Amino acid sequence: MSSFTITPAVTDDEVRAVAALADEIWHEHFTPIIGADQVAYMLRTLQSFDPIKKQIAQGYEYFLLEEDGARVGYSAIHAQDRALFLSKLYLRDTCRGKGYASRVMTYYISLCRERRLGRIWLTCNRFNANSLKVYEHLGFRKIREEKADIGNGFFMDDYIMEKAVG
């Protein structure tokens, strides 16, 4: 039986591993959706070592996702307003469709119950059809749209989605 683990990324080496996964996953997954220039900008400003360290200092929690010791992806969360913000959930292309997102969601639902948080919410690019299907399958519903200026002429054009946690 395989072993799936969700491990907090706290050391500099673990944060570097998250940044390396981000670089790999974002280029292959998001380039067709938002273009190479925006991917490069977002990696540089949001998902490289220094920005991730800054987010962790501001209360974000990053996790490495592994199957039998092999890194399959990463995730990040932030508790705010009695809810859990699922900031990141990214899997390597070859690791999608294997139930990892469901396993991560089970973990986060348990975390919400421990921390007495009533819902999980996230943002998902409106044109990221595959991820939208996954989140809907996991019980998330679209509650609104949001277009956020992230600088350098780029925007995040997202659905805000949420899931109640009983």
DSSP file (Angstrom, degrees, kcal/mol; ACC not computed):
  #  RESIDUE AA STRUCTURE BP1 BP2  ACC     N-H-->O    O-->H-N    N-H-->O    O-->H-N    TCO  KAPPA ALPHA  PHI   PSI    X-CA   Y-CA   Z-CA
    1    1 A M              0   0    0      0, 0.0     2,-0.1     0, 0.0     0, 0.0   0.000 360.0 360.0 360.0 137.3    0.0    0.0    0.0
    2    2 A S        -     0   0    0      1,-0.0     2,-0.5    65,-0.0    65,-0.0  -0.348 360.0-131.3 -78.0 160.1    1.3    3.4   -0.9
    3    3 A S        -     0   0    0     -2,-0.1    65,-3.3     2,-0.0     2,-0.5  -0.949  17.2-168.0-118.6 115.4    1.9    6.2    1.7
    4    4 A F  E     -A   67   0A   0     -2,-0.5     2,-0.4    63,-0.2    63,-0.2  -0.887  12.5-174.0-102.6 128.6    0.6    9.7    1.1
    5    5 A T  E     -A   66   0A   0     61,-2.9    61,-2.5    -2,-0.5     2,-0.5  -0.940  23.0-158.4-127.4 148.7    1.9   12.4    3.3
    6    6 A I  E     -A   65   0A   0     -2,-0.4    59,-0.2    59,-0.2    68,-0.0  -0.964  25.6-177.2-121.7 107.2    1.1   16.1    3.9
    7    7 A T  E     -A   64   0A   0     57,-2.5    57,-3.0    -2,-0.5    -2,-0.0  -0.916  28.8-115.1-116.9 127.9    4.2   17.7    5.5
    8    8 A P  E     -A   63   0A   0      0, 0.0     2,-0.9     0, 0.0    55,-0.3  -0.333  23.8-137.5 -57.3 137.0    4.5   21.3    6.7
    9    9 A A        +     0   0    0     53,-2.9    53,-0.4     1,-0.2     3,-0.0  -0.858  51.4 134.9 -97.5 103.3    7.2   23.2    4.7
   10   10 A V        +     0   0    0     -2,-0.9    -1,-0.2    51,-0.1     2,-0.1   0.675  43.3  77.7-122.9 -31.8    9.0   25.2    7.4
   11   11 A T  S  > S-     0   0    0     -3,-0.2     4,-2.5     1,-0.1     5,-0.2  -0.398  86.6-112.1 -80.3 162.0   12.8   24.8    6.7
   12   12 A D  H  > S+     0   0    0      1,-0.2     4,-2.5     2,-0.2     5,-0.2   0.890 119.5  53.3 -59.1 -39.3   14.5   26.8    4.0
   13   13 A D  H  > S+     0   0    0      2,-0.2     4,-1.9     1,-0.2    -1,-0.2   0.899 109.5  48.0 -63.5 -39.9   15.2   23.5    2.1
   14   14 A E  H  > S+     0   0    0      2,-0.2     4,-2.1     1,-0.2    -2,-0.2   0.892 111.4  50.0 -67.5 -39.4   11.5   22.6    2.3
   15   15 A V  H  X S+     0   0    0     -4,-2.5     4,-2.5     2,-0.2    -2,-0.2   0.894 109.2  52.0 -65.7 -39.1   10.5   26.1    1.1
   16   16 A R  H  X S+     0   0    0     -4,-2.5     4,-2.3     2,-0.2    -1,-0.2   0.884 107.8  52.7 -61.9 -37.8   13.0   25.8   -1.8
   17   17 A A  H  X S+     0   0    0     -4,-1.9     4,-2.2     2,-0.2    -2,-0.2   0.897 109.0  49.2 -64.8 -40.3   11.3   22.5   -2.7
   18   18 A V  H  X S+     0   0    0     -4,-2.1     4,-2.8     2,-0.2    -2,-0.2   0.940 110.9  49.8 -62.0 -47.1    8.0   24.2   -2.8
   19   19 A A  H  X S+     0   0    0     -4,-2.5     4,-2.4     1,-0.2    -2,-0.2   0.881 110.3  50.6 -60.9 -38.9    9.4   27.0   -5.0
   20   20 A A  H  X S+     0   0    0     -4,-2.3     4,-2.0     2,-0.2    -1,-0.2   0.908 111.1  48.1 -66.1 -41.8   10.9   24.3   -7.3
   21   21 A L  H  X S+     0   0    0     -4,-2.2     4,-3.2     2,-0.2     5,-0.3   0.917 110.5  52.4 -62.8 -42.6    7.5   22.5   -7.6
   22   22 A A  H  X S+     0   0    0     -4,-2.8     4,-2.8     1,-0.2     5,-0.4   0.932 108.3  50.8 -58.4 -46.2    5.8   25.9   -8.2
   23   23 A D  H  X S+     0   0    0     -4,-2.4     4,-1.3     1,-0.2    -1,-0.2   0.915 116.1  41.3 -59.5 -44.2    8.2   26.6  -11.1
   24   24 A E  H  X S+     0   0    0     -4,-2.0     4,-1.8     2,-0.2    -2,-0.2   0.961 120.2  41.2 -66.9 -52.7    7.6   23.2  -12.7
   25   25 A I  H  X S+     0   0    0     -4,-3.2     4,-2.8     1,-0.2     5,-0.4   0.914 113.5  50.8 -68.4 -45.2    3.8   23.0  -12.2
   26   26 A W  H  X>S+     0   0    0     -4,-2.8     4,-2.1    -5,-0.3     5,-0.8   0.913 109.7  50.6 -62.7 -42.9    3.0   26.6  -13.0
   27   27 A H  H  X5S+     0   0    0     -4,-1.3     4,-0.7    -5,-0.4    -1,-0.2   0.933 118.0  37.8 -61.3 -44.5    4.9   26.6  -16.3
   28   28 A E  H  <5S+     0   0    0     -4,-1.8    -2,-0.2    -5,-0.2    -1,-0.2   0.853 127.4  32.7 -78.4 -32.2    3.2   23.4  -17.5
   29   29 A H  H  <5S+     0   0    0     -4,-2.8     4,-0.3    -5,-0.2    -3,-0.2   0.896 124.5  34.5 -91.9 -43.0   -0.3   24.0  -16.2
   30   30 A F  H >X>S+     0   0    0     -4,-2.1     4,-3.2    -5,-0.4     5,-0.8   0.694  94.2  80.8 -93.6 -19.0   -0.9   27.8  -16.3
   31   31 A T  H 3X<S+     0   0    0     -5,-0.8     4,-1.6    -4,-0.7    -1,-0.2   0.921  96.6  47.0 -55.2 -45.6    1.0   28.8  -19.5
   32   32 A P  H 345S+     0   0    0      0, 0.0    -1,-0.3     0, 0.0    -2,-0.1   0.774 118.9  42.8 -66.5 -21.8   -1.8   27.7  -21.8
   33   33 A I  H <45S+     0   0    0     -3,-0.7    -2,-0.2    -4,-0.3    -3,-0.1   0.906 135.5   7.7 -89.5 -47.4   -4.4   29.5  -19.5
   34   34 A I  H  <5S-     0   0    0     -4,-3.2     4,-0.4     1,-0.1    -3,-0.2   0.488 106.6-107.8-118.7  -6.3   -2.7   32.8  -18.6
   35   35 A G     X< -     0   0    0     -4,-1.6     4,-2.0    -5,-0.8     5,-0.2   0.097  29.4 -83.9  93.1 154.6    0.4   32.9  -20.9
   36   36 A A  H  > S+     0   0    0      1,-0.2     4,-2.5     2,-0.2     5,-0.2   0.847 122.1  55.2 -63.8 -38.0    4.1   32.6  -20.2
   37   37 A D  H  > S+     0   0    0      2,-0.2     4,-2.2     1,-0.2    -1,-0.2   0.923 110.7  43.9 -65.6 -43.9    4.7   36.3  -19.3
   38   38 A Q  H  > S+     0   0    0     -4,-0.4     4,-2.9     2,-0.2     5,-0.2   0.886 112.5  53.1 -69.3 -37.0    2.1   36.2  -16.5
   39   39 A V  H  X S+     0   0    0     -4,-2.0     4,-2.7     2,-0.2     5,-0.2   0.951 110.5  47.1 -59.7 -48.6    3.3   32.8  -15.2
   40   40 A A  H  X S+     0   0    0     -4,-2.5     4,-2.2     1,-0.2    -2,-0.2   0.908 113.8  48.5 -60.3 -42.4    6.8   34.2  -15.0
   41   41 A Y  H  X S+     0   0    0     -4,-2.2     4,-2.5     2,-0.2     5,-0.2   0.934 113.1  46.3 -63.7 -47.2    5.6   37.3  -13.2
   42   42 A M  H  X>S+     0   0    0     -4,-2.9     4,-2.5     1,-0.2     5,-1.1   0.881 112.4  50.2 -67.5 -37.6    3.5   35.4  -10.7
   43   43 A L  H  X5S+     0   0    0     -4,-2.7     4,-0.9    -5,-0.2    -1,-0.2   0.943 113.8  45.8 -62.7 -45.6    6.2   32.9  -10.0
   44   44 A R  H  <5S+     0   0    0     -4,-2.2     4,-0.2    -5,-0.2    -2,-0.2   0.901 124.0  32.3 -63.7 -42.4    8.7   35.7   -9.4
   45   45 A T  H  <5S+     0   0    0     -4,-2.5    -1,-0.2    -5,-0.2    -2,-0.2   0.697 136.3  15.4 -93.0 -19.8    6.4   37.8   -7.2
   46   46 A L  H  <5S+     0   0    0     -4,-2.5    -3,-0.2    -5,-0.2    -2,-0.1   0.687 125.1  37.4-125.5 -29.2    4.3   35.1   -5.4
   47   47 A Q  S  <<S+     0   0    0     -5,-1.1     2,-0.2    -4,-0.9   -24,-0.2   0.012  85.9  96.2-128.8  29.8    5.8   31.6   -5.7
   48   48 A S  S  > S-     0   0    0     -4,-0.2     4,-2.3    -6,-0.2     5,-0.3  -0.611  90.0 -85.9-106.6 177.0    9.5   31.9   -5.4
   49   49 A F  H  > S+     0   0    0     -2,-0.2     4,-2.6     1,-0.2     5,-0.2   0.900 122.1  44.7 -52.4 -55.4   11.6   31.4   -2.2
   50   50 A D  H  > S+     0   0    0      1,-0.2     4,-2.3     2,-0.2    -1,-0.2   0.921 114.6  46.7 -62.8 -46.6   11.4   35.0   -0.8
   51   51 A P  H  > S+     0   0    0      0, 0.0     4,-2.3     0, 0.0    -1,-0.2   0.888 113.3  50.1 -62.5 -36.1    7.7   35.6   -1.4
   52   52 A I  H  X S+     0   0    0     -4,-2.3     4,-2.5     2,-0.2    -2,-0.2   0.934 110.0  49.9 -66.5 -44.0    6.8   32.2    0.1
   53   53 A K  H  X S+     0   0    0     -4,-2.6     4,-2.2    -5,-0.3    -1,-0.2   0.906 111.0  50.5 -58.3 -41.5    9.0   32.9    3.2
   54   54 A K  H  X S+     0   0    0     -4,-2.3     4,-1.2     2,-0.2    -1,-0.2   0.913 109.5  50.2 -63.2 -43.3    7.2   36.2    3.5
   55   55 A Q  H  <>S+     0   0    0     -4,-2.3     5,-2.4     1,-0.2     3,-0.4   0.912 109.2  51.4 -62.0 -42.0    3.8   34.6    3.3
   56   56 A I  H ><5S+     0   0    0     -4,-2.5     3,-1.7     1,-0.2    -1,-0.2   0.907 107.4  53.0 -61.6 -40.9    4.8   32.0    6.0
   57   57 A A  H 3<5S+     0   0    0     -4,-2.2    -1,-0.2     1,-0.3    -2,-0.2   0.772 106.2  55.1 -63.9 -24.8    5.8   34.9    8.2
   58   58 A Q  T 3<5S-     0   0    0     -4,-1.2    -1,-0.3    -3,-0.4    -2,-0.2   0.344 132.8 -88.5 -91.0   5.9    2.4   36.4    7.7
   59   59 A G  T < 5S+     0   0    0     -3,-1.7    20,-0.4     1,-0.3    -3,-0.2   0.427  80.4 138.5 106.6  -0.9    0.6   33.2    8.8
   60   60 A Y      < -     0   0    0     -5,-2.4     2,-0.5    -6,-0.1    -1,-0.3  -0.501  41.7-145.3 -73.2 147.9    0.3   31.1    5.7
   61   61 A E  E     - B   0  77A   0     16,-2.8    16,-2.3    -2,-0.2     2,-0.3  -0.975  11.9-162.3-117.0 124.0    1.0   27.4    6.1
   62   62 A Y  E     - B   0  76A   0     -2,-0.5   -53,-2.9   -53,-0.4     2,-0.4  -0.805   5.6-165.9-105.0 147.7    2.7   25.6    3.2
   63   63 A F  E     -AB   8  75A   0     12,-3.0    12,-2.1    -2,-0.3     2,-0.4  -0.993  16.5-139.1-135.7 139.3    2.7   21.8    2.8
   64   64 A L  E     -AB   7  74A   0    -57,-3.0   -57,-2.5    -2,-0.4     2,-0.5  -0.826  20.1-147.2 -91.4 135.6    4.7   19.4    0.6
   65   65 A L  E     +AB   6  73A   0      8,-2.7     7,-3.0    -2,-0.4     8,-1.4  -0.918  23.3 177.4-107.5 124.8    2.5   16.5   -0.8
   66   66 A E  E     -AB   5  71A   0    -61,-2.5   -61,-2.9    -2,-0.5     2,-0.5  -0.965  24.4-160.8-133.6 145.1    4.3   13.2   -1.2
   67   67 A E  E >  S-AB   4  70A   0      3,-2.5     3,-2.1    -2,-0.4   -63,-0.2  -0.987  87.6 -19.5-121.6 118.1    3.5    9.7   -2.3
   68   68 A D  T 3  S-     0   0    0    -65,-3.3   -64,-0.1    -2,-0.5    -1,-0.1   0.862 129.3 -51.8  51.1  40.0    6.0    7.1   -1.2
   69   69 A G  T 3  S+     0   0    0    -66,-0.4     2,-0.4     1,-0.2    -1,-0.3   0.327 113.4 117.6  83.7  -7.5    8.6    9.8   -0.6
   70   70 A A  E <   -B   67   0A   0     -3,-2.1    -3,-2.5     1,-0.0     2,-0.4  -0.796  69.9-119.1 -94.5 133.0    8.2   11.3   -4.1
   71   71 A R  E     +B   66   0A   0     -2,-0.4    -5,-0.3    -5,-0.2     3,-0.1  -0.561  36.1 170.5 -74.0 123.7    7.0   14.9   -4.2
   72   72 A V  E     -     0   0A   0     -7,-3.0    20,-3.0    -2,-0.4     2,-0.3   0.572  58.7 -50.7-108.5 -14.7    3.7   15.1   -6.1
   73   73 A G  E     -BC  65  91A   0     -8,-1.4    -8,-2.7    18,-0.3     2,-0.3  -0.987  50.7-108.3 170.5-166.6    2.7   18.7   -5.3
   74   74 A Y  E     -BC  64  90A   0     16,-2.3    16,-2.7    -2,-0.3     2,-0.3  -0.967  17.2-164.8-151.3 165.3    2.2   21.4   -2.7
   75   75 A S  E     -BC  63  89A   0    -12,-2.1   -12,-3.0    -2,-0.3     2,-0.3  -0.968   2.6-160.3-148.7 160.1   -0.5   23.3   -1.0
   76   76 A A  E     -BC  62  88A   0     12,-2.0    12,-2.0    -2,-0.3    11,-1.1  -0.996   8.8-178.1-146.7 145.3   -0.9   26.4    1.2
   77   77 A I  E     -BC  61  86A   0    -16,-2.3   -16,-2.8    -2,-0.3     2,-0.3  -0.903   9.8-165.6-136.5 163.9   -3.6   27.6    3.5
   78   78 A H  E     - C   0  85A   0      7,-1.6     7,-2.9    -2,-0.3     2,-0.4  -0.900  18.9-136.4-153.2 123.6   -4.4   30.6    5.7
   79   79 A A  E     + C   0  84A   0    -20,-0.4     2,-0.3    -2,-0.3     5,-0.2  -0.669  39.3 151.1 -81.0 130.4   -7.0   30.8    8.5
   80   80 A Q  E >   + C   0  83A   0      3,-2.7     3,-1.4    -2,-0.4    -2,-0.1  -0.963  56.6   5.3-158.9 143.0   -9.0   34.0    8.4
   81   81 A D  T 3  S-     0   0    0     -2,-0.3     3,-0.1     1,-0.3    -1,-0.1   0.882 126.8 -57.5  51.0  47.2  -12.5   35.2    9.4
   82   82 A R  T 3  S+     0   0    0      1,-0.2    36,-1.8    35,-0.1    37,-0.5   0.753 122.2  95.4  57.5  27.4  -13.4   31.8   10.9
   83   83 A A  E <  S-C   80   0A   0     -3,-1.4    -3,-2.7    34,-0.2     2,-0.6  -0.928  75.5-119.0-139.4 163.3  -12.7   30.1    7.6
   84   84 A L  E     -Cd  79 120A   0     35,-2.7    37,-2.5    -2,-0.3     2,-0.7  -0.933  21.6-149.2-107.2 119.6   -9.8   28.4    5.9
   85   85 A F  E     -Cd  78 121A   0     -7,-2.9    -7,-1.6    -2,-0.6     2,-1.3  -0.801   5.2-150.4 -87.5 115.5   -8.5   30.0    2.8
   86   86 A L  E     +Cd  77 122A   0     35,-3.2    37,-0.5    -2,-0.7    -9,-0.2  -0.734  24.8 172.2 -85.1  93.6   -7.1   27.3    0.5
   87   87 A S  E     +     0   0A   0     -2,-1.3     2,-0.3   -11,-1.1   -10,-0.2   0.844  59.7  13.2 -75.7 -36.5   -4.5   29.5   -1.2
   88   88 A K  E     +C   76   0A   0    -12,-2.0   -12,-2.0    -3,-0.2    -1,-0.2  -1.000  48.0 163.0-145.8 138.8   -2.7   26.8   -3.2
   89   89 A L  E     +C   75   0A   0     -2,-0.3     2,-0.4   -14,-0.2   -14,-0.2  -0.676  23.7 163.3-152.8  98.5   -3.3   23.2   -4.3
   90   90 A Y  E     -C   74   0A   0    -16,-2.7   -16,-2.3    -2,-0.2     2,-0.4  -0.965  14.0-172.3-126.8 132.5   -1.0   22.3   -7.1
   91   91 A L  E     -C   73   0A   0     -2,-0.4   -18,-0.3   -18,-0.2     5,-0.1  -0.924  33.4-101.3-122.1 146.2   -0.1   18.8   -8.4
   92   92 A R    >   -     0   0    0    -20,-3.0     3,-1.9    -2,-0.4     4,-0.4  -0.311  38.6-112.7 -58.6 148.6    2.4   17.7  -11.0
   93   93 A D  G >  S+     0   0    0      1,-0.3     3,-1.2     2,-0.2    -1,-0.1   0.882 117.4  51.3 -53.0 -44.5    0.8   16.9  -14.3
   94   94 A T  G 3  S+     0   0    0      1,-0.2    -1,-0.3     3,-0.0    -2,-0.1   0.557 108.0  55.2 -72.6  -6.9    1.6   13.2  -14.0
   95   95 A C  G X  S+     0   0    0     -3,-1.9     3,-0.7   -23,-0.2     5,-0.4   0.370  81.7 108.2-108.7   2.5    0.1   13.1  -10.5
   96   96 A R  T <  S+     0   0    0     -3,-1.2    -3,-0.0    -4,-0.4    -4,-0.0  -0.487  72.3  31.1 -80.2 152.3   -3.4   14.5  -11.4
   97   97 A G  T 3  S+     0   0    0     -2,-0.2    -1,-0.2     1,-0.0    -3,-0.0   0.647  88.1 104.9  79.5  15.3   -6.4   12.2  -11.3
   98   98 A K  S <  S-     0   0    0     -3,-0.7    -2,-0.1     0, 0.0    -1,-0.0   0.270  97.6-100.6-111.5   9.3   -5.1   10.0   -8.6
   99   99 A G  S  > S+     0   0    0      3,-0.0     4,-1.8     4,-0.0     5,-0.1   0.534  84.0 126.7  88.0   5.7   -7.2   11.2   -5.7
  100  100 A Y  H  > S+     0   0    0     -5,-0.4     4,-2.6     1,-0.2     5,-0.2   0.902  71.4  54.2 -65.1 -40.4   -4.6   13.4   -4.1
  101  101 A A  H  > S+     0   0    0      1,-0.2     4,-2.5     2,-0.2    -1,-0.2   0.898 108.3  50.5 -61.1 -39.4   -6.8   16.5   -4.1
  102  102 A S  H  > S+     0   0    0      2,-0.2     4,-2.3     1,-0.2    -1,-0.2   0.893 110.2  49.8 -63.8 -39.6   -9.5   14.5   -2.2
  103  103 A R  H  X S+     0   0    0     -4,-1.8     4,-1.9     2,-0.2    -2,-0.2   0.904 111.3  48.3 -67.0 -40.7   -6.9   13.3    0.3
  104  104 A V  H  X S+     0   0    0     -4,-2.6     4,-2.5     2,-0.2    -2,-0.2   0.921 111.1  51.2 -64.1 -42.9   -5.7   16.9    0.8
  105  105 A M  H  X S+     0   0    0     -4,-2.5     4,-2.6     1,-0.2     5,-0.2   0.898 107.2  52.7 -63.5 -40.1   -9.3   18.1    1.2
  106  106 A T  H  X S+     0   0    0     -4,-2.3     4,-2.0     1,-0.2    -1,-0.2   0.919 110.3  49.2 -59.2 -42.9  -10.0   15.4    3.8
  107  107 A Y  H  X S+     0   0    0     -4,-1.9     4,-2.2     1,-0.2    -2,-0.2   0.926 112.4  47.1 -61.2 -46.0   -7.0   16.6    5.8
  108  108 A Y  H  X S+     0   0    0     -4,-2.5     4,-2.5     2,-0.2    -2,-0.2   0.850 108.8  54.0 -69.5 -33.8   -8.1   20.3    5.6
  109  109 A I  H  X S+     0   0    0     -4,-2.6     4,-2.1     2,-0.2    -1,-0.2   0.923 110.0  48.1 -63.5 -42.7  -11.7   19.4    6.6
  110  110 A S  H  X S+     0   0    0     -4,-2.0     4,-2.3    -5,-0.2    -2,-0.2   0.910 110.9  51.1 -61.9 -42.4  -10.2   17.7    9.7
  111  111 A L  H  X S+     0   0    0     -4,-2.2     4,-2.4     1,-0.2    -2,-0.2   0.897 107.6  53.2 -61.8 -41.4   -8.0   20.7   10.3
  112  112 A C  H  X>S+     0   0    0     -4,-2.5     5,-2.9     1,-0.2     4,-0.5   0.911 109.0  49.0 -60.4 -42.5  -11.1   23.0   10.1
  113  113 A R  H ><5S+     0   0    0     -4,-2.1     3,-0.7     3,-0.2    -2,-0.2   0.911 111.4  49.3 -65.5 -41.5  -12.9   20.9   12.7
  114  114 A E  H 3<5S+     0   0    0     -4,-2.3    -1,-0.2     1,-0.2    -2,-0.2   0.899 118.0  40.2 -61.3 -40.4   -9.9   21.0   15.0
  115  115 A R  H 3<5S-     0   0    0     -4,-2.4    -1,-0.2    -5,-0.2    -2,-0.2   0.366 111.8-118.9 -92.9   4.0   -9.6   24.8   14.6
  116  116 A R  T <<5 +     0   0    0     -3,-0.7     2,-0.4    -4,-0.5    -3,-0.2   0.914  57.8 155.5  57.6  47.7  -13.4   25.4   14.7
  117  117 A L      < -     0   0    0     -5,-2.9    -1,-0.2    -8,-0.1   -34,-0.2  -0.905  33.9-154.6-105.7 132.7  -13.5   26.9   11.2
  118  118 A G        +     0   0    0    -36,-1.8    47,-2.8    -2,-0.4     2,-0.3   0.574  65.5  14.4 -89.0 -10.5  -16.9   26.6    9.4
  119  119 A R  E     - E   0 164A   0    -37,-0.5   -35,-2.7    45,-0.3     2,-0.4  -0.992  56.5-135.0-158.3 161.8  -15.9   26.7    5.8
  120  120 A I  E     -dE  84 163A   0     43,-2.7    43,-2.5    -2,-0.3     2,-0.3  -0.976  27.4-177.6-118.0 135.3  -13.1   26.5    3.2
  121  121 A W  E     +dE  85 162A   0    -37,-2.5   -35,-3.2    -2,-0.4     2,-0.3  -0.935   4.5 169.9-132.9 160.0  -12.9   29.0    0.4
  122  122 A L  E     -dE  86 161A   0     39,-2.4    39,-2.6    -2,-0.3     2,-0.4  -0.954  29.2-120.2-155.7 168.6  -10.6   29.4   -2.6
  123  123 A T  E     - E   0 160A   0    -37,-0.5     2,-0.4    -2,-0.3    37,-0.2  -0.951  27.1-177.3-115.9 142.6  -10.0   31.3   -5.8
  124  124 A C  E     - E   0 159A   0     35,-2.2    35,-2.9    -2,-0.4    -2,-0.0  -0.989  35.4-103.8-142.0 130.8   -9.7   29.5   -9.1
  125  125 A N  E >   - E   0 158A   0     -2,-0.4     3,-1.9    33,-0.2    33,-0.3  -0.247  28.9-129.8 -52.5 133.8   -9.0   31.0  -12.5
  126  126 A R  T 3  S+     0   0    0     31,-2.8    -1,-0.2     1,-0.3    32,-0.1   0.715 107.3  48.1 -62.0 -21.1  -12.3   31.2  -14.5
  127  127 A F  T 3  S+     0   0    0     30,-0.3     2,-1.4     1,-0.1    -1,-0.3   0.283  80.5 100.7-103.9   9.5  -10.7   29.5  -17.5
  128  128 A N    <>  +     0   0    0     -3,-1.9     4,-2.4     1,-0.2     5,-0.2  -0.587  48.4 171.1 -92.5  71.1   -9.1   26.6  -15.5
  129  129 A A  H  >  +     0   0    0     -2,-1.4     4,-2.1     1,-0.2    -1,-0.2   0.850  68.9  50.7 -56.9 -43.9  -11.8   24.1  -16.5
  130  130 A N  H  > S+     0   0    0      1,-0.2     4,-2.0     2,-0.2    -1,-0.2   0.925 112.8  45.3 -63.9 -44.5  -10.1   21.0  -15.1
  131  131 A S  H  > S+     0   0    0      1,-0.2     4,-2.7     2,-0.2     5,-0.2   0.888 109.9  55.4 -67.0 -37.7   -9.5   22.5  -11.7
  132  132 A L  H  X S+     0   0    0     -4,-2.4     4,-2.4     1,-0.2    -1,-0.2   0.914 107.7  49.9 -59.5 -42.1  -13.0   23.9  -11.5
  133  133 A K  H  X S+     0   0    0     -4,-2.1     4,-2.5     2,-0.2    -1,-0.2   0.911 110.3  50.4 -62.0 -42.7  -14.4   20.4  -12.2
  134  134 A V  H  X S+     0   0    0     -4,-2.0     4,-1.9     2,-0.2    -2,-0.2   0.946 111.5  47.1 -62.1 -48.2  -12.2   19.0   -9.4
  135  135 A Y  H  <>S+     0   0    0     -4,-2.7     5,-2.6     1,-0.2    -1,-0.2   0.893 112.4  49.6 -63.3 -39.1  -13.3   21.6   -6.9
  136  136 A E  H ><5S+     0   0    0     -4,-2.4     3,-1.6     1,-0.2    -1,-0.2   0.912 109.3  52.4 -64.8 -40.5  -17.0   21.1   -7.8
  137  137 A H  H 3<5S+     0   0    0     -4,-2.5    -1,-0.2     1,-0.3    -2,-0.2   0.849 105.9  55.4 -60.7 -34.0  -16.6   17.4   -7.4
  138  138 A L  T 3<5S-     0   0    0     -4,-1.9    -1,-0.3    -5,-0.2    -2,-0.2   0.421 129.3 -96.8 -81.3   2.2  -15.1   18.1   -3.9
  139  139 A G  T < 5S+     0   0    0     -3,-1.6    25,-0.3     1,-0.3    -3,-0.2   0.553  76.6 140.2  98.5   9.0  -18.2   20.0   -3.0
  140  140 A F      < -     0   0    0     -5,-2.6     2,-0.4    -6,-0.2    -1,-0.3  -0.571  32.6-159.6 -82.4 148.9  -17.2   23.6   -3.6
  141  141 A R  E     -F  162   0A   0     21,-2.2    21,-2.1    -2,-0.2     2,-0.3  -0.971  23.3-110.2-128.1 147.1  -19.7   26.0   -5.2
  142  142 A K  E     +F  161   0A   0     -2,-0.4    19,-0.2    19,-0.2     3,-0.1  -0.571  34.9 172.2 -73.4 130.4  -19.0   29.2   -7.0
  143  143 A I  E     -     0   0A   0     17,-3.2     2,-0.3     1,-0.4    18,-0.2   0.638  60.4 -22.1-113.9 -21.6  -20.2   32.2   -5.0
  144  144 A R  E     -F  160   0A   0     16,-1.2    16,-3.2     2,-0.0    -1,-0.4  -0.979  57.9-108.5-171.7 172.2  -18.9   35.1   -7.0
  145  145 A E  E     -F  159   0A   0     -2,-0.3     2,-0.3    14,-0.2    14,-0.2  -0.835  28.2-172.5-110.5 152.6  -16.4   36.3   -9.6
  146  146 A E  E     -F  158   0A   0     12,-2.8    12,-2.9    -2,-0.3     2,-0.6  -0.981  13.9-164.5-148.1 132.2  -13.4   38.6   -8.9
  147  147 A K  E     -F  157   0A   0     -2,-0.3     2,-0.5    10,-0.2    10,-0.2  -0.962  19.3-171.0-118.0 113.3  -10.9   40.3  -11.2
  148  148 A A  E     -F  156   0A   0      8,-2.6     8,-2.7    -2,-0.6     2,-0.6  -0.898  22.3-132.3-113.5 130.1   -7.9   41.4   -9.2
  149  149 A D  E     +F  155   0A   0     -2,-0.5     6,-0.2     6,-0.2     3,-0.1  -0.676  23.7 179.3 -75.6 119.6   -5.1   43.6  -10.5
  150  150 A I  E     -     0   0A   0      4,-2.2     5,-0.2    -2,-0.6    -1,-0.1   0.262  46.6-102.4-108.2  10.8   -1.8   42.0   -9.5
  151  151 A G  E >  S+F  154   0A   0      3,-0.7     3,-2.1     1,-0.0    -1,-0.3  -0.074  95.2  68.3  94.9 165.0    0.5   44.6  -11.1
  152  152 A N  T 3  S-     0   0    0      1,-0.3     3,-0.1    -3,-0.1  -111,-0.0   0.716 127.8 -61.6  58.8  24.5    2.6   44.8  -14.3
  153  153 A G  T 3  S+     0   0    0      1,-0.3     2,-0.3     0, 0.0    -1,-0.3   0.576 107.7 125.5  81.2   9.8   -0.6   44.9  -16.4
  154  154 A F  E <   - F   0 151A   0     -3,-2.1    -4,-2.2  -116,-0.0    -3,-0.7  -0.738  39.1-166.4-106.1 152.6   -1.7   41.4  -15.2
  155  155 A F  E     - F   0 149A   0     -2,-0.3     2,-0.6    -6,-0.2    -6,-0.2  -0.959  21.7-135.0-132.6 150.3   -5.0   40.3  -13.6
  156  156 A M  E     - F   0 148A   0     -8,-2.7    -8,-2.6    -2,-0.3     2,-0.8  -0.954  21.3-165.8-101.2 118.2   -6.3   37.3  -11.7
  157  157 A D  E     + F   0 147A   0     -2,-0.6   -31,-2.8   -10,-0.2   -30,-0.3  -0.842  29.6 161.3-108.5  92.3   -9.7   36.5  -13.2
  158  158 A D  E     -EF 125 146A   0    -12,-2.9   -12,-2.8    -2,-0.8     2,-0.4  -0.698  45.3-131.3-121.1 159.3  -11.2   34.1  -10.7
  159  159 A Y  E     -EF 124 145A   0    -35,-2.9   -35,-2.2    -2,-0.2     2,-0.6  -0.871  27.6-137.1 -94.3 142.0  -14.2   32.4   -9.3
  160  160 A I  E     -EF 123 144A   0    -16,-3.2   -17,-3.2    -2,-0.4   -16,-1.2  -0.913  30.0-175.1 -96.3 127.3  -14.4   32.5   -5.5
  161  161 A M  E     -EF 122 142A   0    -39,-2.6   -39,-2.4    -2,-0.6     2,-0.3  -0.907   6.5-174.2-125.1 150.9  -15.6   29.1   -4.4
  162  162 A E  E     -EF 121 141A   0    -21,-2.1   -21,-2.2    -2,-0.3     2,-0.4  -0.977  13.8-161.0-146.0 161.2  -16.5   27.8   -1.0
  163  163 A K  E     -E  120   0A   0    -43,-2.5   -43,-2.7    -2,-0.3     2,-0.2  -0.992  23.1-128.7-141.2 127.8  -17.4   24.6    0.9
  164  164 A A  E     -E  119   0A   0     -2,-0.4     2,-0.6   -25,-0.3   -45,-0.3  -0.535  17.6-148.2 -75.2 144.6  -19.2   24.4    4.2
  165  165 A V              0   0    0    -47,-2.8    -1,-0.0    -2,-0.2    -2,-0.0  -0.965 360.0 360.0-117.4 116.9  -17.5   22.2    6.8
  166  166 A G              0   0    0     -2,-0.6    -1,-0.1     0, 0.0   -48,-0.1   0.459 360.0 360.0 -78.8 360.0  -19.9   20.5    9.2
